[in-house]
């Protein structure tokens, strides 16, 4: 069985892809490939509402207790590039809100080091919304998505309950809290502090090779409804197997024929500029909700989190 040394449990839309990419570039670290295996919560309906797989003409589901050995063998393939002496880690942002992931990780790896990147939950929710718009999944306004769409826009920002669970399982001393703003402002310093926490201080040579990168950067569709129509068409073609014959490949950000076409599409139909401000009443509602849900977060972590988010 693979011996996991640390795990980045979240949160979504908080720079975890950038953090994982930086760690993956260090000689002392072996990160899972792909970046987000989501292995320990694959069947958690709360975070993955696709527990049952449609195979042929029937529905089936992998069962953790029954299939654990074969599942763990498959999980090991994520680390086929491992070299002796490296720290082994992964980054799956659905672990933070998943009760199953916490239980399974603590059962298999009781001494695991847990890492979490926190972002202002309002900013995180808005960013998550635009992520689904970009993928062509959401077509409604943010307000309507909050009312009728996935509850994860809000529930994934209930940090107190999530971190309370992991602290109870692994201890506060084994939880490293990184703040999104720190990661954006000082990637080198953030990586240094994280490697110290993992017990593998980074060398001066490796430190000099760290360069600020931005992975999974956001693009915003200029015309969301048109983008959604094109994206859904491309995804439908891919499912029917016609996409390859047409040269159509659906990516996370835009439908494309090749990289040049994707670049042209982004230039014409996507923008880097932040979207229009959210309705003040919606912002007020989210702030009140997150304040109530995260009321004791400062006390739990031993630091003034709300001041970082300019909520005081």
N, C-alpha and C positions, 0 to 999 in steps of 0.2 A: 504494500500500500504506500502511496506517495505520502511523504511527511511534509505537510504544509506548515511553513514557519510564520507567515503573516497573511492577512486578508484585508483588502480594502472593501468595506461593506457598503459604501455609498458616500454621498447621496447622488441621485441622478441630477444631471445638469449642474454639476458643481466642479468640473475640471478633473474628474477621475481618469478620463481617457488620456489627458495630458500627463497626469501624475504617473500613470501606468507606463506610458511611453518613455518617460524619463528614467524610471526604474529599469525598464527593459533594456535600456542602453548601457547599464552598468555591468561590469564584469562579474561582480559579486552577487548578482540577482538573476534569478530565472523566473520570468513571469509567464503565466499561462497564455497559450495561444490556441484559440482566439482570446481576446482580452477579457470578455465576459462569458465564462462558461455557464454561469447561473446554475451550476450543478446541484447545489445543496437546497435549492428551492424550486427545481424544475416542475414539481407537481403541487406547488402551493397555489391554490386557486385564488387566494387573496392578491397575489402579485402577478400571477400568470394564469389568465383565464383561458388557458388552452391545455389544461391538464390531460384531457382525453384526445387521443390522436385518431383520425379517421383513416383506417387501413382497409383498403378494398371496400367491402360493404358493411364493415362493422366498426364500432368504436372500441378502442383499447387504451389501457393506461399502464405505464410502467409503475411498479410498486416498490417503494424503497426497501421495505423489510424483506420482500421476496427476492428482489433482484439486486441487492446491495453489492454483492461480490462482482457481478458482471458490470454493474454501473461504475464501481470504483476502478475496475480494469480499463474501462473506456475513458474515465477521467484522467488516468495516468498518461494517456496519449497527448494530453494538452501540454505535457512537459517532456516530450521526446527530445528536446534540445538541451536538456539539463546537463550540466557539467559538475563534476564532483566539487563539493565545497561551497556551492552557491546557495544562497537563501532562496527558498521557494515560496512564491506568492501568487495571488490572483486578485482581480478587481471585478466584482459583480455588484452592481448598484442596487439590485433587488434584494440583497441579503439584509440590509438595514431594516426594512419593514416586515421581513418574513420571520415569523415565529419558528417555522420549521427549520430554516437555515441556521438560526441561532442554536437550536436544540441539537442539530446534527453536527455542527462544527464543534460544539463544546463536548459532545460525546466522543468524537473521533480525535480531536486535537485540544485537550484541556489546557495546554500551555500556549495556545495560539496568541499571537500579537494581533490586535485588531486596530485597523486604521479607518478613520472616517473623515471625509471632507464636508464641512458644513457651509451652507450658503443661506443668506437671508431667505426664509421660506417663501416670501412673497415673490421675490425675484426668481426663485427656483420654479415656482408654479407657473409664472408667466413664460419663462423660458421653456418649460415642458410643453406648455400649450403651443407655442410657436414651433416646437419640434414636431408635434403631431400635425400641425398645419403644413409644415414643410414636406412631410412624408405623404401628404394627401389624405391622411386619415381623418382629420378634423376640418370641417367646412364652416362650422358655426362660429359666432362671436365667442370670446372668452367667457362672458357671462352665461351664455347658453350652454357652453361646454361644462362649466362648473355645475349647472343645474341638471343637465341631462346626459353628460358624458361620463368618462371614467372618474371615479372618486379619488384616484391616485394623485390627481393634480393637487389635492389638499392633504390627503392622508399621508402621502410620502413626506410631507413637511412637519409631521408630528414627531419631532426629534426626541422629545423627552421620553416617551414610552419606548421608542426604539433603542435608545442608548441605555436606558435603565435596565432593559432586558440583557444587553450585552455586558454591562458592568456587573450585573448579578452573576452572569455565567463565567466571566473571565477576570473580573476585578478591575478597578479603576486604573491600577498601575499598568495594566496590559492594554489600555485603550489610548491611542494617540489621536488627538483632535487637531485637524488642520483646517484652517479657515480659507475659504475661496479667495478672499481679497489678498491674503498673504501669498497664496500660490500664484496669483496673477502678477503681483507686484515683485515678488522675490522668489523665483523658482529655485535658484541655487541654494539660498538659505533654507528654504523649506525642505529640499532633498537632504541637506546636511542634518537638519534636526530629525528627520524621519529615520535616516540611517543610524544616527546615534541611538534612537529609541529601539531600533531593531538589533542593537548590539554589534553593529558592523560599521564603525566610523569610516567615512569616505576618505580616500587618499587624496593628497594634493593634486596628483596627476589626473585622477578621475574627476576631481572637482573642476579642473581646467577645461575638461572636455564637455562639461554641461553647457548647453546652449538653450536659451529660452525658446520654447516651441508652443504652439497652440494647436492642439488636436481637436477634431470634431467641432470646429468653429461654426457658428450659426450663420445661415443665410436666411433671409426673409423673403417670401414670395411677394412680388409687387402686386400680382393679381391672384389672391388666394383661391378663388373659385375656379379660375382657369387652370391654375397649377394643380388643383385637386382633380379636375377632370382628366387632365393629361396623365397625372400620376396613376390614377385608378385604371385608366385604359392600359397603360404600360404594365401595371401589375397583373391585370387580367390576361394580357397576352403572354406574360411570362408563365402564369399558371397553366395555360392551355398548351404551352410548348411552342407557340408561334413566335415568341419574342426573338428567339435565336435566328429564325429564318428571316426575320425582318431587320435583324441587327439592332434590336431594341434591348437595352439593359436598364433595369430600374435600380437606381442607387438610392442612398439615404437622403440625398438632397435634391436631386432632379433627375428626370428621365433623360437618358442619353444614348446615343449611338456609339460614341467613343469619347475619349477625353476632350478632344477638340470641340465636339458637339456639346458636351457637358459644360465646357467653359463658355461657349457661345450662349447656351441656355441661361447660365447663371448671370452672364453680363446683361442679357436682355430682360430676363424675367425674375431675377433675384436681386436682393440688395443687402449690403452690410449694415446700412443705417438702421438704428433701432426702430421698432414698430411704433405706431401711434400710442400715446399714453393711455393706460387703462382707465376706465371709468372710475372717478374718485370714490363713488359709493361702493364699487367692487373692492377697491383697495382697502377701504375702511373695514368692510366685512371680513376680508382675509386677515387683516391685521388683528382684529378683535378675536377671530378664531384661533390664530396661531399664538397670540398672547395667552389665551386661556389654556391651550393644549401644551404650551411650553413654559408655563408659569414658573416651574421649579427647575428649569434647565440650568440656570446660573449656579444654583446650589448643588445640583448633581455633578456638574463638571468642575466646579470650583473656579469659575472665571465669569467675567461680566460679558456675556454673549450679546445681550440686547443692546449694549452700547456700541458694539461693533456694527450692528444693523441700524444704528441711529434711531432706535425705538424709544429712547428716553429723553 
